[in-house]
């Protein structure tokens, strides 16, 4: 007992006990604590990139190059970001069926999980716009009136003032926005696909993009009202002018003929 008491009074006894306690605590934590979220995320991201590379090699490399450097059949993908991939593949525009003035929207051939993997691989080639979150694209609480002003200023020249689309030069066209997923509308504004200019967040902040999405959804909803009368498809002055020319002017001509015919009969009698 005297020897044990003497050891307890040794100057290094407290240090030894502290080191043993720290070693035991660290060992128990390493044995029973779950893997860190950062490590799990890194592993999942690496797997997504690996799987995306396999999908890319089969469905994309023949046109865009084995490393996304581009070829004569497809543009470079380095730096386009995951948002561009999610839009192009998520709307069925890619892979393209055949070259042409514009690649049309068609049936999607990849699952969303595969699209995410492709997007992860392309994003790994170079930094670019990322896929927006649900809160980024949600029209809830957005200013529809402000969105209408922004849409008419920046988009209506091509898409028509209600988003019905329209013809452009050289066989190109602005697609109809009715029924398009808000995420894809946001990604189109962010990346500028085909003939469309891009509107990065530095030019058009997230709030303004959400306002535009809210406006598009409002004017194309089943509850949308047309205070001016019949919407005539919402196609704007062309259909309205045609309606006025055929029915308005045609009605006036018919009335004029009727009046002239009855005036002639009155004179004869």
HELIX and SHEET records of a PDB file:
HELIX    1   1 UNK A    2  UNK A    8  1                                   7    
HELIX    2   2 UNK A   13  UNK A   32  1                                  20    
HELIX    3   3 UNK A   37  UNK A   59  1                                  23    
HELIX    4   4 UNK A   61  UNK A   64  1                                   4    
HELIX    5   5 UNK A   81  UNK A   90  1                                  10    
HELIX    6   6 UNK A  112  UNK A  125  1                                  14    
HELIX    7   7 UNK A  134  UNK A  137  1                                   4    
HELIX    8   8 UNK A  144  UNK A  154  1                                  11    
HELIX    9   9 UNK A  156  UNK A  159  1                                   4    
HELIX   10  10 UNK A  182  UNK A  191  1                                  10    
HELIX   11  11 UNK A  206  UNK A  219  1                                  14    
HELIX   12  12 UNK A  232  UNK A  234  5                                   3    
HELIX   13  13 UNK A  237  UNK A  243  1                                   7    
HELIX   14  14 UNK A  244  UNK A  249  3                                   6    
HELIX   15  15 UNK A  250  UNK A  268  1                                  19    
SHEET    1   A 2 UNK A 166  UNK A 167  0                                        
SHEET    2   A 2 UNK A 173  UNK A 174 -1                                        
END                                                                             
